[in-house]
């Protein structure tokens, strides 16, 4: 099958790390660890696994960070290269198996947890529905990997062939949800989990830093699934701001205004230190950091009110210096919100993040945020478009295998 495969190479990794951010297209050149290749289709690890043909597959910020080597090496022992990339996937079942019928449309939940791996008894996190936090991701029936798209055994969405998934990973796509909406369910589920984990109250002001797909989806989830009061979106580009307002933000500010107009809006005072970023006294009770860059993470800690909480939703990049004095001085809590799981909502039954996301999709017109679409052979253009998505007015760039 034709697929985009990431192959580990220390020299290529070091080259990407040193130059990919400065040399346009280097991360998809012949020097890249990524290559278009004809490879065998993955085998079913155990008989109950299901073979799925990708219809659409998204390009995630974590994929871009992997290609440019800007991501932290933290995950390197939790993957098994060479692997086919792509973890945002809507596909169709190829052969009836595992309770799914051939031709049925499904969304793949990529977490490779204890149930998926056949690990019994499950770890404490999987046993309580927090399976994205699984500590057995190097054990069981398949190779190491935190998710489909980073595991050598499963295949991934960047393929014209098939991938394999455990039945517990698959969610049927309702008739009212288009392929374009379904391919964005995975990042929407991440935002759902982050919003519900923080559950801001009606009297609290929330700032969402970043308005790429994760930032926009976080705004949508906060407005629909929590009691959040005022929601302020920090958006760099025109379309991002318009979509943030449509999805539920009360106000939009430009990143250049966070220590000016935004701080004033929050009723905070701003003070200039001898060196470094401004000091903010006051701020928002809740700040969601949806970019993952060192600069915006530090901005989040400075914009958060004393006793407030910063939630990291965007994947942080490689190691960097970060001034944590605002965190310490303001007794601010810094919390990670990774992936998805089983959500507990007060007075309601437990439900998976993916199911909540599928339910939200038609209401927020999720499919309107997806595009442009590229064929797999156009991967260089697709990845370039994903890197420039905000500037070009895109939200979610995808591969179209239909």
Secondary structure, DSSP 8 states (H G I E B T S, - for coil): -EEEEE---HHHHHHHHHHTTTSTTGGGSTTSSEEEEE------SSTT-EEEEEEEEE--HHHHHHHHT-B-GGGGGG--SSEE----EEEEESS-BTTB-TT-EEEE--B--HHHHT-SS--HHHHTT-GGG-S-TTSSSS-S-SBTTS-TTT--SSBSS-EEE-GGGEEE--TTS-HHHHTTHHHHHHHHHHHHHH---TT--EEEE--SHHHHHHHHHHHHHS----EEEE-SSHHHHHHHHHHT-SEEE-GGGTTTHHHHHTT-EEE--SSSS-EEES-EEEEEE-S--HHHHHHHHHHEEEEEEEEE-S--BS------HHHHHTT-EEEE--S--EE--TTS--EEHHHHHHHHHTTTTGGGGEEEEE-GGGHHHHHHHHHTHHHHT-SEEEEE--
